[in-house]
Amino acid sequence: MTKALPKTPENKIFINQVIRSSTSIGANLQEADGAHTKADFIYSMNLGKKEAKETTFWLDLINECNSQLNLRMKPLINEGVEIVNVISAIVLSGKRNI
């Protein structure tokens, strides 16, 4: 998706930010997978959730500034919201089991 964006000054910022935050989701979930304690697991999952929310924010901005890509962006934004919801459920479940 980032390759399809016009290389405007705004989009260059959005591209950088969305790539950084989206790759951080995976890194934090990998860290959670290797956690030694429940608290460590929950902490890393919460970081992943935070990055997923940030990614959705950047996707919303991209969508707002690039109306020609609305049809392509909506499913990505929805997927971002779903990822946040899944991670949130994992965190809540983990907190109940402490």
N, C-alpha and C positions, 0 to 999 in steps of 0.2 A: 504494500500500500504506500509506503513512504517513497518508493521509486516513482509512483504515479503522480506525486504532487508536483505542481509547478515550483520552480526554485526561486520563490519570492523571499524577501528578507524574513517575513513572518514564518513562512513554512520551513525555512532552514532552522529556525529556533525550535519549532514544533517537532520537526523530524528528529533533531538531536535529543530533545526531552523525551519523546515517546519511545525512542529506542532505548534510552538509558533506564527509564522507569519500567518498561516492559521486560527487559532482560533481568532487571533486579528482582522481579517477581520470582522467576525461576531460581535465581541464586539463593534467595531467602528460603524458598520451599525446599531446596536441596539441603540447606543448612538445618532446617527443621527436621528433615528426614534423618539426619545424623546426630540429632540432639542427644545429650547424655541424660537430661532430666526432663520431666514434664514441663517445668517452668521454662526451661530453655526452648523446648518445642513450641510452647505457646508464644513466647517472645518472638521467635523467628517467623512463626505463622502470622503474627500481628504485623511484623515488618512487611511480609509479603502482601498482606491485605492493604496496608498503607500504600505500597507501590502500585497495586492493582487499581486503587481509587485514583491515584495520581495519573496513571495511564489513561483511565477513562476520562479524566479531566482534559488531558491533552487531546484525546480523540474528539471530544466535544468541541474544543477550540478549532481543531482542523476542520471539522464538519461545518462550523459556523463561518469560517473564512474561505471555504472551498465548496460553495453550493453545488458546483457541477459534479461533485463526488458524493452527494448525499446518499444515493442508493447503495454505494459501496461502503460508506462509513457506518450507516445504521446497524448492520449486522455486527460490525466490529465493536461498536459501542455497547450493543446488547450483550455480546459475549463478555466484554469487560465487566458489566454489571453482574452477569452470572458468575464470573470468577470471584468477584468480591463476595457474593452471597455464599458460594461454596466454602471459601476460606473462612468467612464469618461463622458458618455452621460448624466447621472443624474446630475453630477456636472456642466457641461456646461449649461444644461437647468435651473438649479437652479440659476446660475450666471446671466443668461439672464432675469430672473424673479425678480431680486432684484430691 
